[in-house]
Amino acid sequence: MRTGAPQGPEIWIRGPVAAEPAPEPSPAPSRTVRRFSWVGTHGGSGVSTLAAVYGGRDCGRAWPGPADPQSVLLVARTHATGLASVIHAMEEFRRGEAPAGLDLDAVVLVADAPGRLPRPLSQQIRLIESVVDVYRVPWVPAWRLGDLSGRPPRETRALVRLTAAVR
């Protein structure tokens, strides 16, 4: 055994060692609102109602301008004319005829009446769904009366998630 050699654990010799400082917590990601431009493909498609209920910019039947959100949600009713008009607008995007910089995020189809769709209309919707994401909004009697104060229909949870604040 050596004399004068330190004995015991190192802490006895050097004293307590300061722990490394804990890293600063990273700031929580801020919630930003994902904004969309709602574009109706025909008159009476429900653009104003959807923008009021789900948020975003009501562009009516016009393409969004430079100051508007560039993410587009095309809106149509589920009747034959509405489905034909949304297919036409999708073709405009495909051919590059929509204004530069716009992104077609999805198609939103609003029920034109309560109840089930006739088979030919359901087949057209499946065709649209094969090309782009489609969100369906059911018939809401309160909206027909102008009452937009309630919660969105639970069948539209996916649309609520799409249009809500995102991280």
Beta strands, then each sheet from edge to edge (+ up, - down):
strand 1: 32-33
strand 2: 37-40
strand 3: 57-58
strand 4: 71-77
strand 5: 103-110
strand 6: 134-137
strand 7: 165-166
sheet 1: 1+ 7-
sheet 2: 3+ 2+ 4+ 5+ 6+
end
